[in-house]
Amino acid sequence: MNLLKEAQKHTGKKRTLSGIYIPLGRLEKRGLVESYYGDPTPQRGGMRKRFYRIIPDGFRALKEV
């Protein structure tokens, strides 16, 4: 899933990729998502990608919205 496109679709606002990280950090602090780093990739000059996944408390919070 493309998180940026989903955020734009559900909020109706144009978002930038960098503008997604602050809300993701807040959701992680609240215990609704968790993040982890992937392995470095040669295509990105050895930079690691950060991945996010929703956890069960996050799914429950979504159902309440």
N, CA, C and O atoms as a GROMACS GRO file, in nm:
protein
  260
    1MET      N    1   0.084  -0.116   0.000
    1MET     CA    2   0.000   0.000   0.000
    1MET      C    3   0.089   0.124   0.000
    1MET      O    4   0.192   0.127   0.068
    2ASN      N    5   0.051   0.222  -0.074
    2ASN     CA    6   0.124   0.348  -0.078
    2ASN      C    7   0.062   0.441   0.027
    2ASN      O    8  -0.048   0.492   0.009
    3LEU      N    9   0.133   0.461   0.134
    3LEU     CA   10   0.083   0.538   0.247
    3LEU      C   11   0.053   0.682   0.209
    3LEU      O   12  -0.047   0.738   0.254
    4LEU      N   13   0.135   0.742   0.128
    4LEU     CA   14   0.114   0.880   0.087
    4LEU      C   15  -0.017   0.896   0.011
    4LEU      O   16  -0.094   0.987   0.040
    5LYS      N   17  -0.042   0.807  -0.085
    5LYS     CA   18  -0.167   0.814  -0.162
    5LYS      C   19  -0.289   0.790  -0.074
    5LYS      O   20  -0.392   0.856  -0.090
    6GLU      N   21  -0.278   0.696   0.019
    6GLU     CA   22  -0.389   0.668   0.110
    6GLU      C   23  -0.419   0.788   0.199
    6GLU      O   24  -0.535   0.821   0.222
    7ALA      N   25  -0.316   0.854   0.250
    7ALA     CA   26  -0.335   0.972   0.335
    7ALA      C   27  -0.403   1.083   0.256
    7ALA      O   28  -0.491   1.151   0.308
    8GLN      N   29  -0.362   1.102   0.131
    8GLN     CA   30  -0.424   1.205   0.049
    8GLN      C   31  -0.569   1.172   0.019
    8GLN      O   32  -0.654   1.260   0.021
    9LYS      N   33  -0.597   1.046  -0.007
    9LYS     CA   34  -0.733   1.004  -0.039
    9LYS      C   35  -0.827   1.024   0.079
    9LYS      O   36  -0.938   1.073   0.062
   10HIS      N   37  -0.783   0.987   0.199
   10HIS     CA   38  -0.870   0.992   0.316
   10HIS      C   39  -0.881   1.132   0.377
   10HIS      O   40  -0.982   1.163   0.440
   11THR      N   41  -0.781   1.216   0.360
   11THR     CA   42  -0.788   1.350   0.417
   11THR      C   43  -0.834   1.454   0.316
   11THR      O   44  -0.881   1.561   0.354
   12GLY      N   45  -0.820   1.422   0.188
   12GLY     CA   46  -0.856   1.517   0.085
   12GLY      C   47  -0.754   1.630   0.070
   12GLY      O   48  -0.778   1.728   0.001
   13LYS      N   49  -0.638   1.614   0.136
   13LYS     CA   50  -0.533   1.716   0.130
   13LYS      C   51  -0.411   1.661   0.058
   13LYS      O   52  -0.379   1.543   0.067
   14LYS      N   53  -0.345   1.751  -0.014
   14LYS     CA   54  -0.220   1.711  -0.080
   14LYS      C   55  -0.112   1.699   0.026
   14LYS      O   56  -0.094   1.790   0.106
   15ARG      N   57  -0.042   1.589   0.026
   15ARG     CA   58   0.063   1.562   0.124
   15ARG      C   59   0.196   1.543   0.053
   15ARG      O   60   0.201   1.503  -0.064
   16THR      N   61   0.303   1.572   0.125
   16THR     CA   62   0.436   1.541   0.076
   16THR      C   63   0.487   1.422   0.155
   16THR      O   64   0.439   1.395   0.265
   17LEU      N   65   0.582   1.353   0.100
   17LEU     CA   66   0.637   1.236   0.168
   17LEU      C   67   0.697   1.276   0.303
   17LEU      O   68   0.680   1.204   0.402
   18SER      N   69   0.766   1.388   0.308
   18SER     CA   70   0.827   1.430   0.434
   18SER      C   71   0.721   1.469   0.536
   18SER      O   72   0.747   1.462   0.656
   19GLY      N   73   0.604   1.509   0.492
   19GLY     CA   74   0.496   1.548   0.582
   19GLY      C   75   0.426   1.431   0.648
   19GLY      O   76   0.342   1.451   0.736
   20ILE      N   77   0.459   1.311   0.607
   20ILE     CA   78   0.396   1.191   0.664
   20ILE      C   79   0.468   1.145   0.790
   20ILE      O   80   0.408   1.081   0.876
   21TYR      N   81   0.596   1.176   0.801
   21TYR     CA   82   0.676   1.120   0.910
   21TYR      C   83   0.639   1.172   1.048
   21TYR      O   84   0.648   1.098   1.146
   22ILE      N   85   0.597   1.297   1.059
   22ILE     CA   86   0.558   1.350   1.190
   22ILE      C   87   0.434   1.278   1.243
   22ILE      O   88   0.435   1.233   1.357
   23PRO      N   89   0.326   1.265   1.163
   23PRO     CA   90   0.211   1.189   1.213
   23PRO      C   91   0.244   1.042   1.243
   23PRO      O   92   0.192   0.984   1.338
   24LEU      N   93   0.330   0.982   1.162
   24LEU     CA   94   0.369   0.843   1.188
   24LEU      C   95   0.442   0.831   1.322
   24LEU      O   96   0.421   0.735   1.396
   25GLY      N   97   0.527   0.928   1.353
   25GLY     CA   98   0.596   0.928   1.480
   25GLY      C   99   0.499   0.940   1.596
   25GLY      O  100   0.516   0.875   1.700
   26ARG      N  101   0.397   1.023   1.580
   26ARG     CA  102   0.295   1.037   1.685
   26ARG      C  103   0.217   0.909   1.703
   26ARG      O  104   0.189   0.868   1.816
   27LEU      N  105   0.180   0.846   1.592
   27LEU     CA  106   0.107   0.719   1.601
   27LEU      C  107   0.193   0.611   1.666
   27LEU      O  108   0.142   0.527   1.741
   28GLU      N  109   0.322   0.614   1.639
   28GLU     CA  110   0.411   0.515   1.700
   28GLU      C  111   0.422   0.540   1.851
   28GLU      O  112   0.423   0.444   1.929
   29LYS      N  113   0.430   0.664   1.893
   29LYS     CA  114   0.435   0.695   2.036
   29LYS      C  115   0.308   0.653   2.108
   29LYS      O  116   0.312   0.617   2.226
   30ARG      N  117   0.195   0.659   2.038
   30ARG     CA  118   0.067   0.618   2.097
   30ARG      C  119   0.047   0.467   2.094
   30ARG      O  120  -0.050   0.416   2.150
   31GLY      N  121   0.140   0.396   2.031
   31GLY     CA  122   0.130   0.250   2.027
   31GLY      C  123   0.034   0.197   1.923
   31GLY      O  124  -0.021   0.088   1.940
   32LEU      N  125   0.012   0.272   1.815
   32LEU     CA  126  -0.081   0.229   1.712
   32LEU      C  127  -0.011   0.174   1.589
   32LEU      O  128  -0.069   0.095   1.514
   33VAL      N  129   0.113   0.213   1.568
   33VAL     CA  130   0.195   0.157   1.461
   33VAL      C  131   0.334   0.130   1.518
   33VAL      O  132   0.371   0.182   1.623
   34GLU      N  133   0.409   0.049   1.446
   34GLU     CA  134   0.548   0.026   1.484
   34GLU      C  135   0.633   0.036   1.358
   34GLU      O  136   0.584   0.014   1.247
   35SER      N  137   0.759   0.070   1.377
   35SER     CA  138   0.849   0.085   1.263
   35SER      C  139   0.972  -0.001   1.283
   35SER      O  140   1.008  -0.040   1.394
   36TYR      N  141   1.036  -0.029   1.170
   36TYR     CA  142   1.161  -0.105   1.172
   36TYR      C  143   1.239  -0.067   1.047
   36TYR      O  144   1.182  -0.021   0.948
   37TYR      N  145   1.368  -0.086   1.053
   37TYR     CA  146   1.455  -0.056   0.939
   37TYR      C  147   1.482  -0.184   0.860
   37TYR      O  148   1.506  -0.290   0.917
   38GLY      N  149   1.477  -0.170   0.728
   38GLY     CA  150   1.512  -0.280   0.640
   38GLY      C  151   1.661  -0.282   0.614
   38GLY      O  152   1.735  -0.198   0.665
   39ASP      N  153   1.704  -0.377   0.538
   39ASP     CA  154   1.845  -0.388   0.501
   39ASP      C  155   1.883  -0.278   0.403
   39ASP      O  156   1.799  -0.231   0.327
   40PRO      N  157   2.009  -0.237   0.404
   40PRO     CA  158   2.055  -0.138   0.305
   40PRO      C  159   2.041  -0.192   0.163
   40PRO      O  160   2.058  -0.312   0.139
   41THR      N  161   2.009  -0.104   0.071
   41THR     CA  162   1.995  -0.144  -0.068
   41THR      C  163   2.097  -0.071  -0.154
   41THR      O  164   2.122   0.047  -0.131
   42PRO      N  165   2.157  -0.139  -0.250
   42PRO     CA  166   2.257  -0.074  -0.335
   42PRO      C  167   2.196   0.039  -0.420
   42PRO      O  168   2.266   0.136  -0.451
   43GLN      N  169   2.070   0.028  -0.458
   43GLN     CA  170   2.006   0.131  -0.541
   43GLN      C  171   1.994   0.263  -0.467
   43GLN      O  172   1.988   0.368  -0.531
   44ARG      N  173   1.991   0.261  -0.337
   44ARG     CA  174   1.975   0.384  -0.261
   44ARG      C  175   2.106   0.425  -0.196
   44ARG      O  176   2.106   0.500  -0.098
   45GLY      N  177   2.217   0.378  -0.246
   45GLY     CA  178   2.346   0.416  -0.193
   45GLY      C  179   2.372   0.362  -0.054
   45GLY      O  180   2.444   0.423   0.025
   46GLY      N  181   2.314   0.247  -0.023
   46GLY     CA  182   2.335   0.184   0.107
   46GLY      C  183   2.244   0.235   0.217
   46GLY      O  184   2.257   0.191   0.331
   47MET      N  185   2.152   0.326   0.186
   47MET     CA  186   2.060   0.377   0.286
   47MET      C  187   1.955   0.272   0.320
   47MET      O  188   1.909   0.198   0.233
   48ARG      N  189   1.919   0.266   0.447
   48ARG     CA  190   1.815   0.173   0.489
   48ARG      C  191   1.679   0.240   0.478
   48ARG      O  192   1.665   0.359   0.505
   49LYS      N  193   1.580   0.163   0.438
   49LYS     CA  194   1.443   0.213   0.434
   49LYS      C  195   1.378   0.188   0.569
   49LYS      O  196   1.408   0.088   0.635
   50ARG      N  197   1.290   0.277   0.609
   50ARG     CA  198   1.215   0.258   0.732
   50ARG      C  199   1.074   0.213   0.693
   50ARG      O  200   1.008   0.276   0.610
   51PHE      N  201   1.030   0.105   0.752
   51PHE     CA  202   0.899   0.048   0.724
   51PHE      C  203   0.809   0.067   0.845
   51PHE      O  204   0.854   0.063   0.960
   52TYR      N  205   0.681   0.086   0.819
   52TYR     CA  206   0.582   0.100   0.926
   52TYR      C  207   0.477  -0.007   0.907
   52TYR      O  208   0.445  -0.046   0.795
   53ARG      N  209   0.424  -0.054   1.020
   53ARG     CA  210   0.312  -0.149   1.012
   53ARG      C  211   0.216  -0.116   1.125
   53ARG      O  212   0.255  -0.076   1.235
   54ILE      N  213   0.089  -0.135   1.094
   54ILE     CA  214  -0.014  -0.111   1.194
   54ILE      C  215  -0.023  -0.233   1.285
   54ILE      O  216  -0.012  -0.346   1.238
   55ILE      N  217  -0.041  -0.210   1.413
   55ILE     CA  218  -0.050  -0.320   1.510
   55ILE      C  219  -0.195  -0.332   1.558
   55ILE      O  220  -0.275  -0.243   1.529
   56PRO      N  221  -0.229  -0.438   1.630
   56PRO     CA  222  -0.370  -0.460   1.667
   56PRO      C  223  -0.439  -0.341   1.733
   56PRO      O  224  -0.555  -0.314   1.702
   57ASP      N  225  -0.372  -0.268   1.822
   57ASP     CA  226  -0.435  -0.150   1.881
   57ASP      C  227  -0.468  -0.046   1.776
   57ASP      O  228  -0.568   0.025   1.788
   58GLY      N  229  -0.385  -0.036   1.673
   58GLY     CA  230  -0.412   0.056   1.564
   58GLY      C  231  -0.534   0.016   1.484
   58GLY      O  232  -0.612   0.103   1.444
   59PHE      N  233  -0.552  -0.113   1.460
   59PHE     CA  234  -0.672  -0.160   1.390
   59PHE      C  235  -0.797  -0.131   1.472
   59PHE      O  236  -0.899  -0.090   1.417
   60ARG      N  237  -0.789  -0.152   1.602
   60ARG     CA  238  -0.905  -0.122   1.688
   60ARG      C  239  -0.939   0.027   1.684
   60ARG      O  240  -1.056   0.064   1.679
   61ALA      N  241  -0.836   0.111   1.687
   61ALA     CA  242  -0.860   0.256   1.679
   61ALA      C  243  -0.924   0.295   1.547
   61ALA      O  244  -1.009   0.384   1.543
   62LEU      N  245  -0.884   0.231   1.437
   62LEU     CA  246  -0.944   0.259   1.307
   62LEU      C  247  -1.091   0.222   1.304
   62LEU      O  248  -1.171   0.293   1.243
   63LYS      N  249  -1.127   0.114   1.367
   63LYS     CA  250  -1.268   0.072   1.369
   63LYS      C  251  -1.355   0.170   1.445
   63LYS      O  252  -1.475   0.180   1.418
   64GLU      N  253  -1.296   0.242   1.541
   64GLU     CA  254  -1.372   0.338   1.621
   64GLU      C  255  -1.396   0.469   1.548
   64GLU      O  256  -1.482   0.548   1.588
   65VAL      N  257  -1.319   0.494   1.442
   65VAL     CA  258  -1.330   0.622   1.369
   65VAL      C  259  -1.452   0.622   1.280
   65VAL      O  260  -1.478   0.720   1.211
   0.00000   0.00000   0.00000
